[in-house]
Amino acid sequence: MPITASTLYRDSFNFMRNQLGSILLLAVMTALITVILNQIFMPGSDQLSLLSAGSDDLLSNTGMSIQELVQSMSPEQQKVLLQVSAAATFSALIGNVLLVGGMLVLLQQVSGGMRTSALRALGAAAPIMPRLFGLMLLCTLLVQLGLTLFVVPGIVLAVATCLSPVLCVNEKLGVFKSVKVSSKLAFANLRLIVPAIMFWLAAKMVLLLVVSRLSMMSPDVAAVILSALSNLVSALLLIYLFRLYTKLRV
């Protein structure tokens, strides 16, 4: 019997509804960790003031590309911008690794009939976190490079690597082996994967636009809310990909 997207969507939403408490706790916990780490690694206010100095003049040049804007900054501003970008990327990566590891172990345990929780899943995922970190670092670099060069290569790379965390956790494959096998499976099942990836990207963009308009909230609260909602969207995608993989493996 062929695998249909409607069946996968139905299974994914049912799983999320049944495990909503654990998934919500996992999403909020990893969101808080991401925001806290970002605050820890973010440059101080005196350095950020260097970055904001002259920002009005830079923003007024709307015809300039991002590369030209960066080149027009002073060396000190470029250094601070690099630190800000590195802090945000590293914090998001740590949060994503914890979310993906916890979610995939939670899926394994629930599918195996075990009684579990978000904290138990995170604890059980601890041994695979280093390998998962290396995998997600590689995937993040590839996708961001593709998006920087042009949007389409980034989307293609996102599709190609989407199953690699599932393979890394379920099959205990290495980083490069997970990416290789994921690419083969993903391109063989594009009709099932591409719509889910596009929905995931679109949902994240909508969340970013909505939360950015909540001016009555403090930036830290808005960041936690955005990260938690984004984590819920990512959790739903992980459930979908996990269900797809289990059906492909049968």
N, C-alpha and C positions, 0 to 999 in steps of 0.2 A: 504494500500500500504506500503510495507516494507521500512524502512529507509536505504538508501545506502550511503556509504562513498563518492562516487563521487558527489552525490547531496550536501552533507554537505561541501565538499571541494569547489565546485563551488559557493555555497552561501557565504562561508567564504571569498573567494577571491573577489567576487563581492562587499561584504560589505566593505572590506578593501580598495578596489579601490575607492568606492564612498565616503568614509569617511577618505581618506588618510591624508588630511590636519590636521584634529583633532587628528587622531591616531599618526601621526608623531610628532605633538606638544606635545602630552601627553607623548610619549616615550622619547623625548629629555628633557622635563621638569623633569620627574622622574629620568632620568639618571643624570642630573645635581645635583638634590637633593641628590642622592645616593653618588656621588663623593664628594660633599661639606661636607656632614655629615661624610664621611669616613676620610676626611682631618681634621675635627674638633676633632673627637674622636681618631684619630691615635696617638700613643705615639710620643714624641718629638724625634728629631734627635739624641740626646745624648743617649736615650734609645734604639733607633733602631741600633745605632752603637754597643751596647752590643750584640744585636742579630746577627749582621753581623760578629762580632769578632769570629774567629775560624770556620766560615761557610765553608771555603774551605776544612778544615780538615774533617768536617762532610760530605760534599758532596763527598769527595774522597772515603768514605766508602760506595760504591754503593750496597754492599751486605746487608746492614742494613735495617731493616724494619722501617716504620715511628715511631712506638712505641719505638724502640731502639734508633733512632735518637733523639727523644724528651728526653728520659731518659739519654742520654749522654750529654745533655746540662746542664749548671749550673742552680741553682735555679733562678738567676736573668734573664737568657736567657729564661727560661720557663715562667716566669712571663710576660716578654715583648711579647713573642709569644702568650700567652693567651690574652693579651690586643689587639694585632694586629688582632687576629682571632675574638675576640668579636666586635671590631670596624667594621670590614668588614661585619660580619654577621648582626649586628644591622642596619648598613647603608643600606645593601641590602634588609633587611626585610622591613624597612620603605619605600624604593623606590618601592618595590613590592606591598605593601599594597596600596599605592597611585595609582599605575598603575592598579591593579586589580579592586579597587573600582571605579576609574574613567572610566575604560573600560566597566565594567558591567553596570554602570549607563548610559553611552553613548549608549550602546546596547539597554537598556530598553527604553530610550527616543526616539531614532531613530525608533525602532520597533513600538513605540506608535504614530509615526507621528509628534513628536515634533521637532521644530527647536532648535538645541543645538550646543555646542562647547566643546572643551576640558576643558576650565575653568568653564563653567556651569556644566559640568558633575562632575568635582572635587568638586565644591561647593555643589552640590546636594548629593554627596556621603559622605560628612562630618559626618552626624549623624551615619552612619553605620561603620565608620572607627575603633572605639574602638573594636567592636565585630569582625570585619574582622581582626584586628591586632591579637587578641587572637587566632582566627582560624588559621591564617597563621603561627603564632609562633608555635602552636601545630603541624601543618602539616610539617613545616620545620624541627623541632626537630625529628619527626618520620622518615621522609625520610632520613635525614642526619645520624641518628642512623642506619637505615637499610643499607645505603650505606657503613657505616663504618664497620659494622659487615660482610657484604657481599653484592655484587652488586645487586643480584636478589631481596632480601627483600626490598631494597630501591626502586627498580623499581615497585615492587608490591604495596608498600605503596603509591608511586606517582600516580599509576593508581587508587588505592582505594579512594584517597582523592581529585582527580582532579576536581570533580564536586561540592565539598563542598563550594567553594567561590560563585558559581552560586546559590546554595541553600540558602546560608547565606544572599545574597543580594536580590534575587528574592522572596524567601518565608519567609524571616525574621526569619530563624531558628537559634537556639543557636549553639554554637561551637560543642559540642559533637553530637547533633542531626544532624547537617549538615554532619559530618564525617560518621555517621552511615548510613544515607540515601544515601550519595554519594557512599559508599562501595557497597550497594545493587544494585544501578543503574549501577555502573561501571562494576561489575562482571557479570551483566546480559547482558552487551553490550560490551564485550571485543573486539569483531571483529571490532567495530567502534572506540574504545578508544585506544587500545594498539598501532596501527600504528601511530596515531597522537602523542602520548606521546613519542614514539621512535624517530619520526621525530624531535620533539621538543628538545630532549636530544642531538641527533646527530647534529642538526643545531647549538646549543649552543657550542658544542665541536669544530665544524669547525670554528665558529666565533672566539673562543678563540685562536685557532692555527693561524688564519689569522692575527688577530690584534697583536698577540705577535711578529710577524715578521716585523711589521712596526716600525723599529728601528729609522727612521728619525723623528718620532713624540715624543713629550714629554710624560712622563708617564701619566700626568693628561689628556691630550687630547686623548691619546689612551684609557684611562679608560672611558671617556665620550662616545667615539665612540663605544667601545665594549658594554657598558651598554645600549646605545640607540638602537643599532642593536639587542641586546638580548631582549630588551623590545618589539621591533617590532615582533620578533618571538613569544614571549609570548602573545602579543596582538592577533596574528593570531590564536594561540591555544585557547585563551579565546573566540574568536568569534566562532570557531568550536564547543567548548563545550557548549556555550550558544545556538547555533542553534540546537545542538543535544538535549539539555534539553527541549527546546521549542517543539520539535517534539515528544519527549517521553511523554510530559505532555498532549498533545492533545488526 
